[in-house]
Amino acid sequence: MNRNESSEVKKMIKEILAKEKPKTVKKLSDRVIELSKKNIDIVYDAIKEMEMEGEIKLGSPKIERKLPDTISNYLFKSRYFSIEFWLLVGLTVIFTIATLLIPTDSPFQFLRTIMGIIYGLFIPGWAISCVVFPKLYETIDQIERTLVAIGINIGTMIFGGLILNQIWAVDNLPFVVMLSSVTIISLVVSATIRILLGTGRIDLGYKRIKNILAKMGE
């Protein structure tokens, strides 16, 4: 692909992204091929080059969600944040009840096992990730957040187990109390941060933080 041909295809890609906003790479490439009559390999090479050079960013679509500015909006009126908050609270309550009240020889033991797996792999980590990344899609998308949540969760269980071993006991009750407490506290903190961000009282822009850290290092 010569330089002029490449520039022509890249210009068309930018125009299509700006005007039509295709949701997938295939839709983008099909549209470019349709308009430019270029070979599919030429179009794909141009897309790859633009991604590598940082001219375009491919991946999960960015969904802008306005942060709630009141407690009422956060808990009851925000379609995403309200569902997330009450879903995590509900799972925490079910996990606590199932783990502490269902005996090991109960016919409902399967419920205890299922909730233990879900909670042990994911829930506290997701709640903590909401504190670390309160703005949706600011630096990571939901797929990346899920992976981060699993990693945080594993770290929380290991670190929490070490602490419990020193101050209490590594047993069923202490572990359930620790995980439930971490989740609820994280949800309250993340809700507070998001509401403050929504009202504009604080700014957690990562570019701004990087600039502050850079100045401190000078």
PAZA-782590 format. One record per residue (C-alpha): x, y, z; residue in three letters. Coordinates in steps of 0.05 Angstrom, whole numbers, plus 32768, in hexadecimal, padded with zeros to 4 digits. Each point is the difference from the previous one (the first is absolute). Layout:
% PAZA-782590
XYZala/...
***
This chain:
% PAZA-782590
800080008000met/801F80427FEAasn/8002803F802Aarg/7FC880257FDAasn/7FD37FC38002glu/800C7FF7804Aser/7FF2804A800Fser/7FBF7FFC7FD8glu/7FE77FC38025val/8014801C8044lys/7FDC80417FF1lys/7FC27FDA7FEEmet/80047FD68040ile/8002803F802Alys/7FC5801E7FDBglu/7FD67FC18009ile/80127FFB804Aleu/7FED8049800Bala/7FBF7FFF7FD9lys/7FE47FBA8003glu/80217FE4803Flys/80007FB67FEDpro/7FFD7FD2803Dlys/802F7FCA7FE8thr/80417FFC7FD7val/7FDC7FD57FCDlys/7FCA80347FF5lys/803680357FF9leu/80297FD87FCFser/7FC37FEC7FD7asp/7FEB80497FFAarg/804680167FECval/80037FC97FCBile/7FBC80137FE6glu/801280497FF7leu/80497FFB7FEBser/7FFC7FBF7FD7lys/80437FED801Flys/80177FB9800Fasn/7FEE7FE68045ile/804A7FF58012asp/801080497FF0ile/7FC78017802Dval/80137FD3803Atyr/804A80157FFBasp/7FEB80498003ala/7FD47FF3803Dile/80397FDB8023lys/803180377FF1glu/7FD18036801Bmet/7FF57FD88040glu/804B7FF4800Amet/800E804A7FF4glu/7FC980158032gly/7FD580237FCCglu/7FC57FD48011ile/7FEF7FD2803Alys/7FDC7FBF7FF5leu/7FDE7FD68035gly/7FC38003802Cser/7FD3803C7FF2pro/8005803A8031lys/7FBF800E8022ile/7FFB80428023glu/7FD77FFE803Farg/7FF3803F8028lys/80117FF88049leu/7FC6800B8031pro/800380408028asp/7FD37FEC803Bthr/7FF87FC3802Dile/7FB97FF77FE7ser/801680007FB7asn/80387FCF800Ftyr/7FD57FCF8027leu/7FBF80027FDAphe/800180287FBFlys/80417FEF7FDDser/7FF37FC57FD2arg/80477FE48004tyr/801A80168044phe/7FC07FF08026ser/7FFD7FBA7FE3ile/804A7FF4800Eglu/7FFB80198048phe/7FC27FD88013trp/80177FC27FDBleu/80417FFF8026leu/7FDD800E8042val/7FCE7FC87FF2gly/80367FCE7FEEleu/80268013803Fthr/7FC27FF3802Bval/7FF17FBE7FDEile/80497FEA8006phe/80028011804Athr/7FBF7FDD8010ile/80107FC37FD5ala/80457FF7801Dthr/7FEF800C8049leu/7FBB7FE18006leu/80007FC57FD0ile/80207FC48021pro/80307FD47FDAthr/7FD07FC58001asp/7FC480297FE7ser/7FDE7FEF7FBDpro/800D80497FEFphe/804B7FF88006gln/8005800A7FB4phe/7FE88049800Aleu/8037800B8033arg/80337FE47FD0thr/7FE880297FC4ile/7FFF80418028met/80447FF1801Dgly/801F7FF77FBBile/7FDF803E7FE3ile/8012802B803Ctyr/80457FE3800Agly/8014800D7FB8leu/7FDF80427FEFphe/7FD2802B802Cile/802F80228032pro/8032800D7FC8gly/7FCB80217FD5trp/7FEC802D803Bala/80488014800Cile/800A800E7FB5ser/7FC780328004cys/802980268033val/803F7FFD7FD7val/7FDD80107FBEphe/7FC080268012pro/7FF5801D7FBAlys/7FE87FCC7FCEleu/802E7FF67FC5tyr/803080378016glu/803D7FD47FFBthr/7FE47FB97FFAile/7FC37FE17FE0asp/7FD17FCE8022gln/80267FC37FE7ile/8041801B801Dglu/7FDB80148040arg/7FE87FB88007thr/80477FE57FFAleu/801980358031val/7FC87FED8031ala/80137FB77FFEile/80498012800Egly/7FEE802F8039ile/7FD27FCB801Dasn/80377FCC8002ile/802F80328020gly/7FCC80148033thr/7FF37FB88015met/804B7FF18007ile/800F80408025phe/7FC17FFB802Bgly/80117FB88012gly/804580168018leu/7FE38037802Bile/7FCA7FD3801Dleu/80357FCD8012asn/80218034802Agln/7FC680248022ile/7FC67FCE8000trp/7FFD7FBC7FDFala/7FFD7FE57FB9val/7FBB7FE28007asp/7FBC80047FDEasn/7FE28039802Aleu/803C802F8000pro/800B7FF67FB5phe/7FB7800E7FEFval/7FFF803E802Dval/8040801A7FE0met/7FE97FF77FB8leu/7FBA801D800Dser/801E803B8026ser/8032800F7FC8val/7FC87FFE7FCCthr/7FCF802D8026ile/803680328013ile/801A80037FB8ser/7FB9800B7FE6leu/7FF580398030val/804380207FF0val/7FF67FF87FB4ser/7FBA801E8005ala/801B803C8027thr/8038800B7FCDile/7FD17FFA7FC5arg/7FCE8031801Dile/803780328010leu/801A7FF87FB9leu/7FBA80097FE5gly/7FF780418026thr/804580187FEAgly/801980078047arg/803D7FD57FF2ile/80277FEF7FC2asp/80237FBD7FF8leu/8019800C7FB9gly/803A7FD07FF5tyr/802580307FD3lys/7FFD80348037arg/801A7FCE8034ile/80397FEC7FD1lys/801380497FF8asn/8001800A804Cile/802B7FC3800Bleu/802F80177FC9ala/800980448021lys/800D7FDE8043met/80377FD77FE0gly/8024803D7FE5glu/
***
